[in-house]
Structure formats: structure tokens, C-alpha cells
Amino acid sequence: MQELLRKRRLCFRQNVKDPKAALENITRCSALELGKHNIRVNSVNPTVVMTPISSGHWSQPHVAEPFLKQMPLGRWATEDEVAGPIVFLLSDAASMITGIHPPIDGGYTCR
């Protein structure tokens, strides 16, 4: 039974990673292809974003604590904290930035 649960966890992790990797690859390839037309392509990789819908699940101590212990900032992102980098990437201040996919994850990927 333990082996089955371990395999399921690994499968879940891989299923989460595959779409993210695909999005990062699409971002890079699109930036390479569209750059000659002066079109910038970027994406963002946010952590859990606390919204009215997500808070019911992610606010539960048994769900939140294991994740938040691994996050250097120790909290979930807000909608505004994800929107800020997106607004920047869409602005003229980021006119030389293309093909990136910055994590908005409270330092989680630094581990």
C-alpha cells in the first residue's frame, strides 16, 4: 500500500511539472519565433494564490503547514502580488525582456 501511495505522489508531481515545463518551452520558442516581429512573450509561474475559492482548501492547517514551511516567505501569494509582475512585463519598462517565466513563489524554487 505504501508503495502505491508513493507512486501516486510521484505521478502527481510529474503531472504538475509536465504542463509547467510545456508552458516554459512554449514561452521560449514563441519568444524566439516572434521576436523578429517585435512581439515579446513571457509567462509567470505563481505559487498558490489565495483567492476566495482557493482559501477553503489551502487555509486548512494540515494542507498549508507542510508547504509554507518550505517557502522562505512563509505565506501564499495574493492576486495583487501576481498581477504586479505581469503589469511590469506588459509595460514599456520591460521592453527588452522576452522569453522568461519568473517564479512568483515566495522563494520556493530557491530551495
C-alpha positions as CSV (number, residue, x, y, z in Angstrom):
1,M,0.0,0.0,0.0
2,Q,2.8,2.4,0.9
3,E,4.5,1.8,-2.5
4,L,1.2,2.5,-4.3
5,L,0.8,5.8,-2.4
6,R,4.5,6.7,-3.2
7,K,3.9,6.1,-6.9
8,R,0.8,8.1,-6.9
9,R,2.6,11.1,-5.2
10,L,5.4,10.8,-7.8
11,C,2.8,10.7,-10.6
12,F,1.0,13.7,-9.3
13,R,4.2,15.7,-9.0
14,Q,5.2,14.8,-12.6
15,N,1.7,15.7,-13.8
16,V,2.1,19.1,-12.3
17,K,5.7,19.6,-13.7
18,D,4.9,18.5,-17.2
19,P,2.4,21.3,-18.0
20,K,4.7,23.9,-16.4
21,A,7.6,22.6,-18.5
22,A,5.5,22.7,-21.6
23,L,4.4,26.3,-20.8
24,E,8.1,27.3,-20.3
25,N,9.1,25.7,-23.6
26,I,6.2,27.4,-25.4
27,T,7.2,30.7,-23.9
28,R,10.8,30.4,-25.0
29,C,10.0,29.1,-28.5
30,S,7.4,31.7,-29.1
31,A,9.8,34.4,-28.0
32,L,12.4,33.2,-30.4
33,E,9.9,33.0,-33.2
34,L,8.0,36.2,-32.6
35,G,10.9,38.5,-31.6
36,K,11.7,39.4,-35.2
37,H,8.2,41.0,-35.3
38,N,8.9,42.9,-32.1
39,I,6.5,40.7,-30.1
40,R,7.5,39.8,-26.6
41,V,6.4,36.6,-25.0
42,N,6.6,36.0,-21.2
43,S,4.8,33.9,-18.7
44,V,4.7,33.7,-14.9
45,N,4.8,30.7,-12.6
46,P,2.9,31.6,-9.4
47,T,2.6,29.6,-6.3
48,V,-0.8,29.0,-4.7
49,V,-2.7,32.3,-4.9
50,M,-5.0,32.9,-2.1
51,T,-8.4,33.7,-3.5
52,P,-11.9,33.2,-2.1
53,I,-12.1,30.0,-4.0
54,S,-8.7,28.6,-3.1
55,S,-8.7,29.7,0.6
56,G,-11.2,26.9,1.6
57,H,-8.6,24.3,0.8
58,W,-5.2,26.0,1.3
59,S,-6.2,27.6,4.6
60,Q,-6.6,24.2,6.3
61,P,-3.6,23.7,8.7
62,H,-2.9,20.1,7.6
63,V,-2.7,21.3,4.0
64,A,-0.9,24.6,4.4
65,E,1.7,24.0,7.0
66,P,3.8,21.4,5.1
67,F,4.0,23.8,2.1
68,L,4.5,27.0,4.0
69,K,7.4,25.5,6.0
70,Q,9.3,25.1,2.7
71,M,8.6,28.6,1.5
72,P,11.1,31.2,2.6
73,L,8.5,33.9,2.8
74,G,6.1,31.5,4.6
75,R,2.9,32.7,3.0
76,W,0.8,32.3,-0.1
77,A,0.7,34.9,-2.8
78,T,-2.1,37.4,-3.2
79,E,-3.8,38.3,-6.5
80,D,-2.0,41.7,-6.5
81,E,1.4,40.1,-5.9
82,V,0.9,38.0,-9.1
83,A,-0.6,40.9,-11.1
84,G,2.3,43.3,-10.3
85,P,5.0,41.3,-12.2
86,I,2.5,40.8,-15.0
87,V,1.8,44.5,-15.3
88,F,5.6,45.1,-15.3
89,L,6.2,42.6,-18.1
90,L,3.4,44.2,-20.1
91,S,4.9,47.7,-19.6
92,D,7.4,49.6,-21.7
93,A,9.8,49.3,-18.8
94,A,10.2,45.6,-19.8
95,S,10.6,46.3,-23.5
96,M,13.8,44.3,-23.6
97,I,12.5,41.3,-21.7
98,T,11.2,38.3,-23.6
99,G,11.2,34.5,-23.2
100,I,11.2,34.5,-19.4
101,H,9.0,32.7,-16.9
102,P,9.8,34.1,-13.5
103,P,8.5,32.3,-10.4
104,I,6.3,34.2,-8.1
105,D,6.6,31.7,-5.3
106,G,7.9,33.3,-2.2
107,G,11.3,31.8,-2.7
108,Y,10.0,28.2,-3.0
109,T,12.2,27.5,-6.1
110,C,15.3,28.7,-4.2
111,R,15.3,25.6,-2.1
